[in-house]
Amino acid sequence: MILASTAMADVTLDAVVVTATRTERRVEDTPVRTEVISREEIEKTHARTLKDAIENIPGLQLREVHGKSGYELSLQGLSSDQVLVLIDGLPIAASTGSTVNLSQYLLSEVDHIEVIKGAASAQYGSSAMGGVINVITRRVQAGFSGSAAVDVGSYGHQNDSGKAWGAGTKHGQFRLEGGNEQWRLRVSGDTLDDAGFAVKPDGWARQGDASKRQQLGSKLSWLPQANSEVWFEASRYLEDDVQRYQQYVPPKLIPQEKTEAISRDRFVLGAKNIFENGTRVQLQLLDEQYQSLGQAYSQNFRVSQRDFNQQLNHLSAQVDLPAWYGQLWQLGVDWRKERVSQSVNGVSEFYGDKRVSKESRELFVQNDIFLGDDWEVVLGLRVQDDSDFGTHAAPKIALRGNVWESGDWKMVVRSSVGQGYRVPNLKERHFLFDHSALGYMVLGNPNLKPESSKSWQLGANIALAKQFSLDVNAYLNQVKDLIQIDESNAVKNNGIAQYTYKNIDRTETKGIETTLDWRIFRPFNMNASYTWNQSKDLNGGRELTRRPAHMARLGFDWQIAEGSEFTLRSRYQSAELISSDHYSAGWTTADIKFNQHINKNIKAYIGIDNVSNVQRDFSNQNDFGPISGRFFYLGTAFAWGNQ
């Protein structure tokens, strides 16, 4: 996976990361276990969206966002509502008021991605109980450079056109940047046009939604002196989706269609300065607007229109003090406000108000203590004041130690204990999701209590220079008042099943993750991981749904010849509980990629995703295997200047 944790192969050993302690550190020196997806891995596997980029992370589960064209994630048995997704340390708007759709972020600006698991990351506040995914964008370079790539792909006989060699997808991206020592500018764009697919292309229903995603971004940086920078970023994301399905109305199936038009406008103003005494100050201000217009049709007649609007404002300020008696102190504040509205046919889907909002103010303090050359302790505390739920404090402690070193061999241990805290989001408390046409409704519960957790992480890494690395990590997450939909107690009203959210008193997820990276010989790397997870409702002793017990990853990278590289990425997921007595079967998929560098500027590439064509049974509502079958594509990329 060329991503793995704290000390992996070549490119990750010297990577500089920021998420673990909110300061720049080499990944192998971080006191909190950090996993990195490098730009090299993104380009090698031809990832197009954030979902594609993170799918090989050990222990990460991808799930479809219910009723949407996209994916959410689960880490260590904790759901996407409990994992915080960030862009350069700032939140990104959730597509449904709670869950970030990983398919709605394209990658032309991305440098690398950092992953922290568990509540040791609670320094980032509410929604970070299960971990943090932090997307780090490229720093704009002086001079002039750029890149461009295009590719086309096919779902074979499942292409919506019915033509096996037709273009099922079209993708293109570009990046241009340059400047001098004081002023620098980047402009980038990305588009992904997917025509969708169908098991029977000549029928109405389409199992793979049609979607067109476009993202434009720019960043202007001013560097008045060597240790200062002021920047402004602006980006726009557009998406158009079309879902086609059939609903059974005796005695026949009735064609149904749902369209959704999405826009996201994101603006960031930031500044940082390093003073002569070593004090570092950084300030960032975010304004993001997310809008969605969904329309449902039955036999070409529009039956409903859903309007969703969300505004997200976030202010983050951080001060890092110079080293003092082997200690690094850090202080910071975060302020965040969300305003959300949603209506169907002009009628609000909130109880009472047409628009709801929440505001939080958070203070964090951290002390990084170095105990000689081999040991380090990080003490942290975050105090959060929420407009609806008052004040809560969440402490954490992390320990890192170099316990053994002999020649090129080195062993490092890491452990952490942290408290997590998440207030119910606006969707869980106030939304009324009326999907009566599909036979159900989801009702918000204004009486929900906040979730709280304790997370224990204990692991060790043993490495031989840049040739071998083995990482083993055990975790335990104990969650009080876990929020999820109560599927066991649906109320029937005029034939419509009504579900609501509830708190589960005591739950826990625990498991072990192992990751191996081995350069067997110079042109051949192997990387593998295995995760065992157990998730339970401690009151009833029942297994929690949608949390597979076993997941594995296997990858090979083979430098066949100078400029020619073959890559394999394989994923396994065991059976997962869907309801009280139904399981979705386990599955295994494999992707193969080939990159050929024609010269120092141009490369051609091809790939086959899901080589063995593993696909769910769409007639079985309890089958949550892969949606897409075999997918073939080819493309070319061009780059010049500083990369």
C-alpha positions in Angstrom: 0.0 0.0 0.0 3.1 2.2 0.2 1.3 4.1 2.8 1.8 2.5 6.1 2.6 3.7 9.5 5.3 5.6 11.3 8.3 3.9 9.5 7.8 2.4 6.1 9.6 2.1 2.8 11.8 4.8 1.3 9.5 7.6 0.5 7.6 7.6 3.8 10.6 7.5 6.1 11.5 11.1 5.5 7.9 12.4 5.0 7.0 15.5 7.1 3.6 15.2 8.7 1.5 17.6 10.9 -1.6 15.8 12.0 -0.3 13.8 15.0 0.7 16.9 17.1 -0.4 19.8 14.8 3.3 20.5 14.3 5.7 19.5 11.5 7.5 16.2 12.4 9.2 13.4 10.4 6.7 10.5 10.3 9.1 8.1 12.0 9.5 10.6 14.9 5.8 11.2 15.6 4.7 10.2 19.1 1.2 9.2 17.8 1.0 6.5 15.2 0.5 8.1 11.8 -0.2 6.5 8.4 0.7 8.3 5.2 -0.5 8.0 1.6 2.2 9.6 -0.5 1.7 11.5 -3.7 3.8 8.7 -5.3 1.1 6.2 -4.2 -1.7 8.3 -5.5 -0.1 8.6 -8.9 1.0 5.0 -9.0 -2.5 3.7 -8.4 -4.2 6.4 -10.6 -6.6 7.5 -7.7 -9.1 10.0 -9.0 -11.1 10.8 -5.8 -10.3 10.8 -2.0 -12.3 7.5 -1.8 -9.9 5.9 -4.3 -6.8 7.3 -2.5 -7.6 5.9 0.9 -9.2 2.5 0.1 -5.9 0.6 0.8 -5.5 2.0 4.3 -5.3 -1.0 6.8 -8.5 -1.5 8.7 -10.5 1.1 6.8 -13.9 0.2 5.6 -15.7 2.0 2.8 -19.5 2.1 2.7 -22.0 3.8 0.3 -23.6 6.9 1.6 -27.2 6.0 1.9 -29.3 7.5 -0.8 -26.3 9.3 -2.3 -23.8 8.7 -5.1 -20.6 8.3 -3.0 -18.8 6.7 -0.1 -18.2 7.2 3.6 -15.7 5.4 5.8 -15.3 3.5 9.1 -12.1 3.3 11.2 -11.5 0.7 14.0 -15.2 -0.1 14.0 -16.2 3.6 14.5 -18.5 5.2 11.8 -17.9 8.1 9.5 -19.8 10.4 11.9 -17.0 9.8 14.4 -14.1 10.4 12.0 -13.1 13.9 11.1 -12.1 14.6 7.5 -9.9 17.7 7.0 -8.3 19.7 4.2 -5.0 21.2 5.6 -6.4 21.0 9.1 -9.7 22.6 8.3 -13.0 20.7 8.1 -14.9 20.0 4.9 -18.7 20.3 4.7 -20.6 17.0 5.1 -22.9 16.0 2.2 -25.8 15.2 4.5 -25.2 17.4 7.4 -23.1 14.7 9.1 -21.2 12.4 6.7 -18.4 13.6 4.4 -18.8 12.0 0.9 -15.3 10.9 0.0 -16.1 10.9 -3.7 -16.7 14.6 -3.6 -13.0 15.6 -3.3 -10.7 15.3 -6.4 -7.0 15.1 -6.1 -5.2 17.5 -8.4 -4.0 19.7 -5.5 -3.1 16.9 -3.0 0.5 16.3 -1.8 -0.2 13.5 0.6 -2.8 12.2 3.1 -2.3 11.6 6.8 -4.4 9.2 8.9 -4.6 9.1 12.8 -6.8 6.4 14.4 -8.6 6.6 17.7 -9.4 9.3 20.2 -5.7 10.1 20.6 -6.6 12.6 17.8 -9.3 14.2 20.0 -7.1 17.3 19.9 -9.1 18.1 16.8 -12.4 18.2 18.6 -15.9 17.0 18.0 -16.3 14.3 15.4 -12.7 13.0 15.9 -13.5 10.2 18.3 -12.7 7.6 15.7 -9.8 9.3 14.1 -8.7 12.0 11.6 -8.1 11.9 7.8 -6.1 15.0 7.0 -5.6 15.8 3.3 -2.4 17.9 2.8 -2.3 20.0 -0.3 0.8 20.9 -2.3 2.9 23.9 -1.2 3.1 26.3 -4.2 6.7 26.3 -5.6 8.7 29.2 -7.1 9.6 29.0 -10.8 7.1 27.5 -13.2 5.7 23.9 -13.3 2.6 22.0 -14.1 1.0 18.7 -14.9 -1.9 17.3 -16.9 -3.5 13.8 -17.2 -6.3 12.3 -19.1 -7.8 8.8 -19.1 -10.8 6.9 -20.3 -12.4 3.7 -18.8 -14.9 1.0 -19.5 -17.2 -1.2 -17.4 -17.3 -3.7 -20.4 -20.6 -5.2 -21.1 -22.1 -3.2 -18.2 -21.4 0.2 -19.8 -24.6 2.2 -19.9 -24.3 2.5 -23.6 -24.3 -1.3 -24.0 -21.0 -1.1 -26.0 -18.3 -3.1 -24.2 -15.5 -1.0 -25.8 -17.3 2.3 -25.3 -16.1 5.0 -22.9 -17.9 4.5 -19.5 -15.8 7.2 -17.8 -13.7 10.2 -18.9 -11.2 11.9 -16.5 -8.9 14.8 -16.9 -6.9 17.1 -14.6 -4.4 19.9 -14.8 -2.2 22.0 -12.5 -0.2 25.2 -13.3 1.8 27.0 -10.7 4.7 29.4 -10.4 6.1 32.7 -9.1 9.1 34.3 -7.5 10.4 34.3 -3.9 7.6 36.6 -2.7 4.5 35.9 -4.8 3.3 32.5 -6.0 0.1 31.3 -7.7 -1.4 27.9 -8.4 -4.5 27.1 -10.6 -5.8 23.5 -10.9 -8.8 21.7 -12.3 -10.2 18.2 -12.3 -13.2 16.6 -14.0 -14.6 13.0 -13.8 -17.5 12.1 -16.0 -19.0 8.7 -15.2 -21.9 7.5 -17.4 -22.7 4.8 -14.8 -23.3 1.1 -15.5 -26.1 -1.5 -15.4 -26.1 -5.3 -15.1 -28.7 -5.2 -18.0 -27.9 -2.0 -19.9 -31.0 -2.4 -22.1 -33.2 -2.1 -19.0 -34.2 1.0 -17.1 -32.5 0.4 -13.7 -28.9 1.5 -13.4 -26.9 -0.1 -10.5 -24.0 2.4 -10.9 -25.2 6.0 -10.8 -24.2 8.4 -13.6 -22.3 11.3 -12.2 -20.2 14.3 -13.4 -17.8 15.8 -10.9 -15.8 19.0 -11.5 -13.4 20.8 -9.2 -11.5 24.1 -9.8 -9.1 25.5 -7.3 -6.6 28.3 -6.9 -4.1 29.5 -4.2 -2.2 32.8 -4.0 0.7 33.0 -1.6 2.6 36.1 -0.4 5.9 35.5 1.4 7.1 38.9 2.6 10.1 37.3 4.3 11.7 33.9 4.8 9.6 32.9 7.8 6.3 34.5 6.9 3.5 33.6 4.6 -0.1 34.9 3.9 -2.3 32.9 1.5 -5.7 32.9 0.0 -7.4 29.8 -1.4 -10.6 29.5 -3.4 -12.2 26.4 -4.9 -15.5 25.4 -6.5 -16.9 21.8 -6.7 -19.8 20.9 -9.0 -21.6 17.5 -9.2 -24.6 16.2 -11.2 -25.9 12.8 -10.4 -28.6 10.6 -11.9 -30.0 7.5 -10.2 -32.4 5.2 -12.0 -34.3 2.3 -10.3 -37.6 0.6 -10.3 -40.3 0.4 -7.6 -42.7 -2.5 -7.5 -46.4 -1.3 -7.6 -48.6 -4.4 -8.3 -48.8 -5.7 -10.8 -45.7 -4.1 -12.4 -42.3 -2.3 -11.9 -42.6 1.5 -12.2 -39.5 3.4 -13.5 -38.1 5.9 -10.9 -35.4 8.5 -11.3 -33.6 10.8 -8.9 -31.3 13.7 -9.9 -29.1 15.8 -7.6 -27.1 18.9 -8.4 -24.4 19.8 -5.9 -22.1 22.8 -5.5 -19.5 23.5 -2.9 -17.7 26.9 -2.7 -14.7 27.0 -0.3 -12.6 30.0 0.7 -9.6 30.0 3.1 -7.6 32.9 4.3 -4.4 32.0 6.3 -1.2 33.5 7.7 1.7 32.2 9.6 5.0 33.6 11.0 8.0 32.3 12.9 9.5 35.0 15.1 13.3 35.4 15.9 12.9 33.6 19.2 11.3 30.5 17.6 7.7 31.3 18.4 5.3 30.1 15.6 1.9 31.6 15.1 -0.7 30.4 12.6 -4.2 31.7 11.8 -6.8 30.2 9.3 -10.3 31.3 8.5 -12.7 29.1 6.5 -16.0 29.9 4.8 -17.7 27.1 2.9 -21.1 26.9 1.3 -22.6 23.6 0.3 -25.9 23.3 -1.7 -27.8 20.4 -3.1 -30.9 20.3 -5.2 -32.5 16.8 -5.5 -35.5 15.9 -7.6 -37.4 12.7 -7.7 -39.4 11.5 -10.7 -41.9 8.7 -11.2 -42.6 7.7 -14.8 -41.1 11.1 -15.9 -43.3 13.1 -13.6 -41.6 15.0 -10.8 -43.0 14.0 -7.4 -40.6 15.9 -5.1 -37.9 18.4 -4.8 -35.4 18.5 -1.9 -33.3 21.6 -1.2 -30.4 21.4 1.1 -28.1 24.3 2.2 -25.2 24.3 4.6 -22.9 27.1 5.6 -19.7 26.3 7.5 -17.5 28.9 9.2 -14.3 27.9 11.1 -11.6 30.0 12.7 -8.4 28.3 13.9 -5.5 30.0 15.7 -2.4 28.2 17.1 0.8 29.3 18.9 3.9 27.0 19.2 6.4 28.3 21.8 10.1 27.8 21.4 11.8 24.9 23.2 12.0 25.3 26.9 13.9 22.8 29.1 13.1 19.9 26.7 9.5 20.9 26.3 7.4 22.2 23.4 4.3 24.0 24.5 1.4 24.6 22.1 -1.8 26.6 22.6 -4.7 27.0 20.3 -8.4 27.9 19.8 -11.0 26.8 17.3 -14.4 28.4 16.6 -16.9 26.8 14.4 -20.5 27.5 13.3 -22.8 25.5 11.1 -26.2 26.6 9.7 -28.3 24.0 7.8 -31.7 24.1 6.1 -33.5 21.4 4.2 -37.0 21.3 2.6 -39.1 19.1 0.4 -41.5 20.8 -1.9 -41.0 24.0 0.1 -41.8 22.3 3.5 -39.0 22.2 6.0 -37.7 18.8 7.0 -36.7 20.1 10.4 -38.9 19.9 13.4 -40.3 23.4 14.0 -37.6 25.7 12.5 -36.8 26.1 8.9 -33.1 26.5 9.6 -31.0 25.2 12.5 -27.5 26.0 13.6 -24.9 25.1 16.2 -21.8 26.8 17.4 -18.7 25.5 19.3 -15.7 27.2 20.9 -12.7 25.0 21.7 -9.4 25.6 23.5 -6.5 23.1 23.3 -3.2 23.0 25.1 -0.4 20.5 24.6 3.0 19.9 26.1 5.5 17.7 24.2 8.2 16.6 26.7 11.5 15.0 25.6 13.0 12.6 28.2 16.5 12.4 26.9 17.2 11.2 23.4 15.0 8.1 23.4 11.7 8.9 25.1 8.9 11.4 24.5 5.6 12.1 26.3 2.8 14.3 24.9 0.2 15.7 27.3 -2.8 17.3 25.8 -6.2 18.8 26.9 -9.1 20.1 24.8 -12.0 22.0 26.3 -15.1 22.3 24.1 -18.0 24.5 24.7 -21.0 23.7 22.6 -24.0 26.0 22.1 -26.5 23.2 22.9 -24.6 20.8 25.2 -22.3 23.0 27.4 -18.7 22.4 28.3 -16.7 19.2 28.1 -12.9 18.5 28.6 -11.1 15.7 26.9 -7.5 14.9 28.0 -5.0 12.7 26.2 -1.5 11.3 26.7 0.9 9.7 24.2 4.3 8.0 24.8 7.0 7.2 22.3 10.3 5.4 23.0 13.3 4.0 21.1 13.6 0.8 23.0 16.2 -1.0 20.9 18.8 -0.2 18.2 21.5 -2.4 16.8 23.2 -1.5 13.5 20.5 -0.7 11.0 17.8 -2.4 13.1 15.5 -0.2 15.3 12.5 -0.8 17.5 10.1 1.9 18.5 7.0 1.6 20.8 4.1 3.9 20.9 1.1 4.1 23.2 -1.7 6.6 23.8 -4.8 7.0 25.9 -7.3 9.7 24.9 -10.9 10.7 25.6 -13.3 11.5 22.8 -16.5 13.5 22.8 -19.0 14.1 20.0 -22.3 16.0 20.2 -25.2 14.8 18.1 -25.1 16.5 14.7 -28.0 18.4 13.3 -29.2 15.6 11.1 -29.4 13.1 14.0 -31.3 15.6 16.2 -33.6 17.5 13.8 -33.9 16.0 10.4 -37.0 14.2 9.1 -35.9 12.1 6.1 -39.1 11.2 4.3 -38.4 8.3 1.9 -41.9 7.0 1.9 -41.6 6.2 -1.8 -39.0 3.7 -0.8 -41.1 2.4 2.2 -39.3 4.1 5.1 -38.7 7.4 7.0 -35.9 8.4 9.4 -36.8 10.7 12.2 -34.4 12.8 14.1 -34.3 12.5 17.9 -33.9 15.9 19.7 -33.4 14.0 23.0 -30.1 12.4 22.0 -27.2 12.7 24.4 -23.5 13.3 23.3 -21.2 10.4 22.7 -18.1 10.0 24.8 -15.3 7.5 24.5 -12.0 6.3 25.8 -9.4 5.0 23.4 -6.3 3.0 24.1 -3.7 2.4 21.4 -0.5 0.3 22.0 1.9 -0.6 19.2 5.5 -1.4 18.2 7.4 -1.0 15.0 10.6 -2.9 14.1 12.5 -1.7 11.0 15.7 -2.6 9.1 16.8 0.7 7.4 14.7 1.0 4.3 14.4 -2.7 3.6 11.9 -4.1 6.2 9.3 -2.7 8.5 6.8 -4.5 10.7 4.1 -2.6 12.6 1.8 -4.1 15.2 -0.9 -2.1 17.0 -3.6 -3.1 19.5 -6.6 -0.8 20.1 -9.6 -0.6 22.4 -12.3 2.0 22.0 -15.0 2.2 24.7 -18.0 4.3 23.7 -20.8 5.5 25.9 -24.1 6.6 24.4 -23.2 5.6 20.8 -25.6 7.1 18.4 -27.1 4.9 15.6 -30.4 4.2 13.9 -32.6 1.9 15.9 -33.3 -0.7 13.2 -34.9 -3.2 15.7 -37.8 -1.1 16.8 -39.3 0.4 13.6 -42.8 1.7 13.8 -45.2 0.9 11.0 -47.4 3.8 9.9 -49.7 3.3 6.8 -47.2 0.7 5.6 -44.2 3.0 6.0 -41.4 1.9 8.4 -40.4 4.7 10.7 -36.9 4.6 12.2 -35.3 7.0 14.6 -31.8 7.5 16.2 -31.1 6.2 19.7 -28.2 6.1 22.2 -26.7 2.7 23.0 -25.5 2.9 26.6 -22.2 1.0 26.3 -20.3 -0.3 23.3 -16.8 -1.2 22.5 -14.6 -1.9 19.5 -11.3 -3.7 19.9 -8.8 -5.3 17.7 -5.2 -5.7 16.3 -3.7 -4.2 13.2 -0.5 -5.6 11.6 1.3 -4.0 8.7 4.4 -5.4 6.9 6.5 -3.6 4.3 9.4 -5.6 2.8 11.8 -4.7 0.0 12.4 -8.4 -1.0 15.0 -7.2 -3.5 15.7 -3.8 -5.0 13.1 -3.6 -7.8 10.4 -5.6 -5.8 8.4 -4.4 -2.8 5.7 -6.3 -0.9 3.3 -4.7 1.6 0.6 -6.5 3.5 -1.7 -5.8 6.4 -4.3 -7.7 8.5 -6.9 -6.2 10.9 -9.0 -8.1 13.4 -11.9 -6.1 14.8 -14.6 -7.0 17.3 -17.5 -4.5 17.9 -20.2 -5.2 20.6 -23.1 -3.7 22.4 -22.0 -4.4 25.9 -25.5 -4.3 27.4 -27.0 -6.9 25.1 -23.8 -8.7 24.1 -24.8 -8.3 20.5 -22.4 -7.7 17.6 -22.8 -4.2 16.0 -23.9 -4.1 12.4 -21.8 -3.2 9.4 -18.4 -3.9 11.1 -16.6 -6.9 9.5 -14.3 -8.9 11.9 -11.5 -9.4 9.4 -9.9 -7.1 6.8 -6.6 -7.6 4.9 -4.6 -5.8 2.2 -1.9 -7.1 0.0 0.3 -5.1 -2.4 3.2 -5.6 -4.8 5.3 -3.1 -6.6 7.7 -4.4 -9.3 10.2 -2.3 -11.2 10.2 -4.5 -14.3 12.7 -2.3 -16.2 13.9 1.2 -16.1 10.7 3.4 -16.3 8.4 0.4 -16.3 6.4 -0.5 -13.1 3.8 -3.1 -12.3 1.5 -2.6 -9.2 -1.0 -4.8 -7.5 -3.4 -3.9 -4.7 -5.7 -6.5 -3.2 -8.4 -6.1 -0.5 -10.2 -8.7 1.5 -13.2 -8.1 3.8 -15.0 -10.8 5.8 -18.8 -11.2 6.3 -20.5 -8.4 8.1 -23.7 -8.4 10.2 -26.5 -6.5 8.4 -29.4 -7.1 10.8 -30.2 -9.4 13.7 -30.0 -12.5 11.5 -28.7 -11.5 8.1 -25.0 -11.3 7.0 -23.4 -9.9 3.9 -20.9 -12.4 2.5 -17.2 -11.7 2.5 -15.3 -10.7 -0.7 -11.9 -10.2 -2.2 -10.9 -7.9 -5.0 -7.6 -7.1 -6.8 -6.5 -4.2 -8.9 -3.5 -4.2 -11.3 -1.8 -1.1 -12.6 1.0 -0.6 -15.1 3.0 2.7 -15.6 5.4 3.3 -18.4 7.6 6.4 -18.4 8.3 7.3 -22.0 10.7 10.1 -21.0 11.2 12.3 -17.9 8.0 14.3 -18.7 5.6 11.8 -20.2 4.1 8.5 -18.9 1.4 6.2 -20.2 -0.6 4.0 -17.9 -3.3 1.3 -17.9 -5.2 -0.5 -15.1 -7.8 -3.1 -14.4 -9.8 -2.6 -11.2 -11.6 -5.7 -9.7 -9.8 -8.1 -12.0 -11.9 -11.1 -10.9 -15.1 -9.2 -11.5 -16.5 -9.7 -7.9 -19.9 -8.0 -7.7 -22.8 -8.0 -5.3 -26.1 -9.7 -6.0 -28.4 -6.7 -6.5 -31.5 -8.8 -6.0 -30.3 -9.5 -2.4 -30.9 -6.4 -0.2 -28.5 -7.9 2.4 -25.6 -8.1 0.0 -23.1 -5.2 0.5 -20.3 -6.5 -1.6 -18.6 -4.4 -4.3 -21.0 -2.4 -6.5 -18.8 -2.1 -9.6 -17.5 -5.2 -11.5 -14.4 -5.3 -13.6 -13.3 -1.8 -14.8 -10.6 -1.2 -17.5 -8.9 2.1 -18.3 -5.9 3.7 -20.0 -4.4 7.2 -19.9 -1.4 9.4 -20.2 0.2 12.1 -18.0 2.5 15.0 -18.7 4.5 16.9 -16.1 7.3 19.5 -16.2 9.2 21.8 -13.8 9.4 21.3 -10.1 7.3 18.2 -9.0 
